[in-house]
C-alpha cells in the first residue's frame, strides 16, 4: 500500500472539467477507475475525496450557470461550449477574439461561423458580457474553486495519506 501512496503523492492523478478543460485532482469516480482505487480503503483519504467531489460539483454548477448566462446574451446561435471556454480564458488569463470575415474565434476555437454581420453581432454581445460584473465574478469564482481543489489536495489529502503511511 505504501508504494501506491508514494505514487499518488509523487504524481496525483488529474482529470479535466468539461467545457473549460481545467485540470483538477481526480475525484472519487476518477480514482475508482485508476490504479489508485486501493487508496479508497483508507478512511481519511476517502473523507478528503468527498471534499474534492463537492467542490468539483460546485464548479460544474457554476460552469453551467456561466454557459446559460452567456447563451441568453447571444443574439444568434453560437457554439456555446467554445464561447464559454473562450470567455473564461479571456477573463481569467487575457487575450481576445479574432474576427475573421466569417468567423469569430479564440485560439483554435470557433465560436461562430456565419456572415460578417452575424459575427459582429456576436462579438459586440461578448464585449458587453465582458463588462458584466456578475459574469466576470462567476469566472473568478470558478478559478478560485479550482485552485482550492489543489490546495485541498496539497494540505489535507497529503496529510491523510502520510498519516496512513506512518501507521502502517
Secondary structure, 3 states (H helix, E strand, C coil): CHHHHHHHHHCCCEEECCCCCCEEECCHHHHHCCCCHHHHHCHHHHHHHHHHHHHHHHHHHHHHHHHHHHHHHCCCCCCHHHHHHHHHHHHHHCCCCEECCCEEEECCEEEEECCHHHHHHHHHHHHHHCCCHHHHHHHHHHHHHHHHHHHHHHHHHHHHHHHHHHHC
